[in-house]
Amino acid sequence: MDNVNTILTPGMRVRHPDQPDWGTGQVQSNIGGKITANFPEVGKVVIDGTRIALLPVFDDG
C-alpha cells in the first residue's frame, strides 16, 4: 500500500487520524518522511510519516 503522506506538500491541509481535537492543520514541510504541520489547537507538530498517515483535507466546510 502506498503511503498517502508522500503527496503532502507545504500549504496542504490535513487532519491527524488519532487526534481529531487538534483541528485541521497546515503542512509546513515534508522532508524524509518527517512532516511538520501547524495545528490550531496544539501549534507546530512534527509527525513521523512512517508511523502516522495524515488525512488530507480538501474541503473544510
DSSP file (Angstrom, degrees, kcal/mol; ACC not computed):
  #  RESIDUE AA STRUCTURE BP1 BP2  ACC     N-H-->O    O-->H-N    N-H-->O    O-->H-N    TCO  KAPPA ALPHA  PHI   PSI    X-CA   Y-CA   Z-CA
    1    1 A M              0   0    0      0, 0.0     2,-0.1     0, 0.0     0, 0.0   0.000 360.0 360.0 360.0 133.3    0.0    0.0    0.0
    2    2 A D        -     0   0    0      1,-0.1     2,-0.6     2,-0.0     3,-0.0  -0.459 360.0-116.4 -75.2 147.8    1.3    3.4   -0.9
    3    3 A N    >   -     0   0    0      1,-0.1     3,-1.7    -2,-0.1     4,-0.2  -0.763  14.0-152.2 -88.1 118.7    1.8    6.0    1.8
    4    4 A V  G >  S+     0   0    0     -2,-0.6     3,-1.7     1,-0.3     4,-0.4   0.733  88.5  76.8 -62.8 -21.8   -0.5    9.0    1.3
    5    5 A N  G >  S+     0   0    0      1,-0.3     3,-1.3    44,-0.2    -1,-0.3   0.761  78.6  72.1 -61.2 -23.8    2.0   11.1    3.2
    6    6 A T  G <  S+     0   0    0     -3,-1.7    -1,-0.3     1,-0.3    -2,-0.2   0.740  94.6  52.9 -66.4 -20.9    4.2   11.2    0.1
    7    7 A I  G <  S+     0   0    0     -3,-1.7     2,-0.3    -4,-0.2    -1,-0.3   0.569  82.7 112.0 -88.2  -8.8    1.7   13.5   -1.7
    8    8 A L    <   +     0   0    0     -3,-1.3     6,-0.0    -4,-0.4     3,-0.0  -0.488  43.3 175.5 -72.8 127.6    1.6   16.1    1.2
    9    9 A T    >   -     0   0    0     -2,-0.3     3,-2.3     1,-0.1    18,-0.3  -0.883  42.3 -72.3-127.1 159.2    3.2   19.4    0.2
   10   10 A P  T 3  S+     0   0    0      0, 0.0    18,-0.2     0, 0.0     3,-0.1  -0.220 119.1  28.0 -52.7 135.8    3.5   22.7    2.1
   11   11 A G  T 3  S+     0   0    0     16,-2.8    17,-0.1     1,-0.4     2,-0.0   0.073  88.2 126.1  99.2 -22.1    0.2   24.5    2.3
   12   12 A M    <   -     0   0    0     -3,-2.3    15,-3.1    14,-0.1    -1,-0.4  -0.365  58.8-126.0 -68.5 149.9   -1.9   21.4    2.1
   13   13 A R  E     +AB  26  57A   0     44,-0.5    44,-2.9    13,-0.2     2,-0.3  -0.793  35.0 172.8 -99.8 140.9   -4.5   21.0    4.9
   14   14 A V  E     -AB  25  56A   0     11,-2.6    11,-3.3    -2,-0.4     2,-0.3  -0.928  24.4-144.2-143.0 162.0   -4.5   17.8    7.0
   15   15 A R  E     - B   0  55A   0     40,-1.9    40,-2.9    -2,-0.3     9,-0.1  -0.960  24.2-123.3-125.1 149.7   -6.0   16.1   10.0
   16   16 A H    >   -     0   0    0      7,-0.5     3,-1.1     3,-0.4     6,-0.2  -0.827  18.3-143.7 -90.3 124.5   -4.4   13.7   12.4
   17   17 A P  T 3  S+     0   0    0      0, 0.0    -1,-0.1     0, 0.0    37,-0.1   0.772  98.6  39.3 -63.5 -26.2   -6.4   10.4   12.5
   18   18 A D  T 3  S+     0   0    0      1,-0.2     3,-0.1     2,-0.1    -2,-0.0   0.467 116.6  50.5-101.0  -2.8   -5.8    9.9   16.2
   19   19 A Q    X   +     0   0    0     -3,-1.1     3,-2.0     1,-0.1    -3,-0.4  -0.493  54.5 157.7-133.6  63.9   -6.1   13.5   17.3
   20   20 A P  G >  S+     0   0    0      0, 0.0     3,-1.4     0, 0.0    -1,-0.1   0.781  72.6  67.5 -62.0 -24.8   -9.4   14.9   15.9
   21   21 A D  G 3  S+     0   0    0      1,-0.3     3,-0.1    -3,-0.1    -2,-0.0   0.612  84.0  73.4 -71.7 -10.4   -9.4   17.6   18.6
   22   22 A W  G <  S-     0   0    0     -3,-2.0    19,-1.4     1,-0.2    20,-0.3   0.711  94.9-147.3 -72.3 -19.6   -6.3   19.2   17.1
   23   23 A G    <   -     0   0    0     -3,-1.4     2,-0.5    -4,-0.3    -7,-0.5  -0.376  41.7 -28.2  82.9-166.5   -8.4   20.5   14.2
   24   24 A T        -     0   0    0     -9,-0.1    -9,-0.2    -2,-0.1     2,-0.2  -0.764  67.1-162.1 -90.4 124.1   -7.3   21.0   10.7
   25   25 A G  E     -A   14   0A   0    -11,-3.3   -11,-2.6    -2,-0.5     2,-0.5  -0.556  13.5-129.1-101.8 167.7   -3.6   21.6   10.3
   26   26 A Q  E     -AC  13  38A   0     12,-2.0    12,-2.5   -13,-0.2   -13,-0.2  -0.976  25.3-119.8-119.3 129.0   -1.5   23.1    7.5
   27   27 A V  E     + C   0  37A   0    -15,-3.1   -16,-2.8    -2,-0.5    10,-0.3  -0.461  28.2 178.5 -67.0 130.1    1.6   21.2    6.3
   28   28 A Q  E     -     0   0A   0      8,-3.8     2,-0.3     1,-0.4     9,-0.2   0.770  66.7 -12.7 -98.4 -38.9    4.8   23.3    6.7
   29   29 A S  E     - C   0  36A   0      7,-1.6     7,-2.1   -20,-0.1    -1,-0.4  -0.986  44.4-158.3-159.3 160.0    7.3   20.8    5.3
   30   30 A N  E     + C   0  35A   0     -2,-0.3     2,-0.5     5,-0.2     5,-0.2  -0.783  30.1 160.1-144.6  93.9    7.6   17.1    4.3
   31   31 A I  E >   - C   0  34A   0      3,-2.2     3,-1.9    -2,-0.3    -2,-0.0  -0.969  67.5 -20.0-127.2 119.3   11.2   16.0    4.3
   32   32 A G  T 3  S-     0   0    0     -2,-0.5    -1,-0.1     1,-0.3     3,-0.1   0.814 125.9 -50.8  58.2  33.8   12.5   12.5    4.6
   33   33 A G  T 3  S+     0   0    0      1,-0.2    16,-3.2    16,-0.1     2,-0.6   0.420 113.0 116.9  85.0  -2.9    9.2   11.2    6.0
   34   34 A K  E <   -CD  31  48A   0     -3,-1.9    -3,-2.2    14,-0.2     2,-0.6  -0.895  48.0-164.5-100.3 118.7    9.1   13.8    8.7
   35   35 A I  E     -CD  30  47A   0     12,-2.6    12,-3.4    -2,-0.6     2,-0.6  -0.900   6.0-159.8-108.7 122.9    6.0   16.1    8.3
   36   36 A T  E     +CD  29  46A   0     -7,-2.1    -8,-3.8    -2,-0.6    -7,-1.6  -0.894  19.7 172.0-100.4 126.2    5.8   19.4   10.1
   37   37 A A  E     -CD  27  45A   0      8,-2.7     8,-3.0    -2,-0.6     2,-0.6  -0.977  29.5-135.1-135.0 147.8    2.3   20.7   10.4
   38   38 A N  E     -CD  26  44A   0    -12,-2.5   -12,-2.0    -2,-0.3     6,-0.2  -0.913  23.1-168.3-105.5 115.9    0.8   23.6   12.3
   39   39 A F  E  >  - D   0  43A   0      4,-2.7     4,-2.6    -2,-0.6     3,-0.4  -0.841  24.1-132.0-105.8 140.7   -2.5   22.7   14.1
   40   40 A P  T  4 S+     0   0    0      0, 0.0   -17,-0.1     0, 0.0    -1,-0.1   0.811 104.1  41.6 -62.3 -30.9   -4.7   25.4   15.5
   41   41 A E  T  4 S+     0   0    0    -19,-1.4   -18,-0.1     2,-0.1   -19,-0.1   0.673 131.1  19.3 -93.3 -16.9   -5.2   23.7   18.9
   42   42 A V  T  4 S-     0   0    0     -3,-0.4     2,-0.2   -20,-0.3    -1,-0.1   0.495  93.6-137.3-130.2  -8.6   -1.6   22.5   19.5
   43   43 A G  E  <  +D   39   0A   0     -4,-2.6    -4,-2.7   -21,-0.2     2,-0.3  -0.526  62.9   5.2  85.3-152.6    0.7   24.5   17.3
   44   44 A K  E     +D   38   0A   0     -6,-0.2     2,-0.4    -2,-0.2    -6,-0.2  -0.526  67.7 179.2 -76.5 129.9    3.6   23.1   15.3
   45   45 A V  E     -D   37   0A   0     -8,-3.0    -8,-2.7    -2,-0.3     2,-0.6  -0.988  23.0-143.7-132.3 138.2    4.0   19.3   15.4
   46   46 A V  E     -D   36   0A   0     -2,-0.4     2,-0.4   -10,-0.2   -10,-0.2  -0.920  22.2-161.8-102.5 123.6    6.5   17.0   13.7
   47   47 A I  E     -D   35   0A   0    -12,-3.4   -12,-2.6    -2,-0.6     2,-1.0  -0.861  20.4-130.0-108.3 134.9    4.9   13.8   12.6
   48   48 A D  E >>  -D   34   0A   0     -2,-0.4     3,-2.0   -14,-0.2     4,-2.0  -0.758  19.9-160.1 -81.2 104.6    6.7   10.6   11.8
   49   49 A G  T 34 S+     0   0    0    -16,-3.2   -44,-0.2    -2,-1.0    -1,-0.2   0.618  85.8  64.4 -65.8 -13.6    5.2    9.8    8.4
   50   50 A T  T 34 S+     0   0    0    -17,-0.3    -1,-0.3     1,-0.1     3,-0.1   0.643 114.5  31.6 -81.5 -13.6    6.3    6.1    8.6
   51   51 A R  T <4 S+     0   0    0     -3,-2.0     2,-0.4     1,-0.3    -2,-0.2   0.708 120.8  43.4-111.6 -30.2    4.0    5.7   11.7
   52   52 A I     <  -     0   0    0     -4,-2.0     2,-0.8   -35,-0.0    -1,-0.3  -0.979  62.7-153.1-125.6 126.3    1.1    8.0   11.1
   53   53 A A        -     0   0    0     -2,-0.4    -4,-0.1    -3,-0.1    -3,-0.0  -0.860  22.1-145.6 -96.9 105.1   -0.8    8.6    7.8
   54   54 A L        -     0   0    0     -2,-0.8   -38,-0.2   -38,-0.1   -50,-0.0  -0.335  13.9-121.5 -67.6 153.5   -2.2   12.1    8.0
   55   55 A L  E     -B   15   0A   0    -40,-2.9   -40,-1.9   -50,-0.0    -1,-0.1  -0.867  21.2-132.3-102.2 113.3   -5.6   12.6    6.3
   56   56 A P  E     -B   14   0A   0      0, 0.0     2,-0.5     0, 0.0   -42,-0.3  -0.356  15.2-148.2 -62.3 142.7   -5.6   15.3    3.5
   57   57 A V  E     +B   13   0A   0    -44,-2.9   -44,-0.5     1,-0.1     3,-0.2  -0.965  25.4 167.1-115.9 117.5   -8.5   17.8    3.8
   58   58 A F  S    S+     0   0    0     -2,-0.5     2,-0.3     1,-0.3    -1,-0.1   0.636  75.8  28.4-103.1 -18.9   -9.8   19.1    0.5
   59   59 A D        -     0   0    0      1,-0.0    -1,-0.3     2,-0.0     0, 0.0  -0.889  57.0-178.8-145.2 110.4  -13.0   20.7    1.8
   60   60 A D              0   0    0     -2,-0.3   -36,-0.1     1,-0.2    -1,-0.0   0.167 360.0 360.0 -95.5  17.8  -13.1   22.0    5.4
   61   61 A G              0   0    0      0, 0.0    -1,-0.2     0, 0.0    -2,-0.0   0.404 360.0 360.0-113.7 360.0  -16.7   23.2    5.1
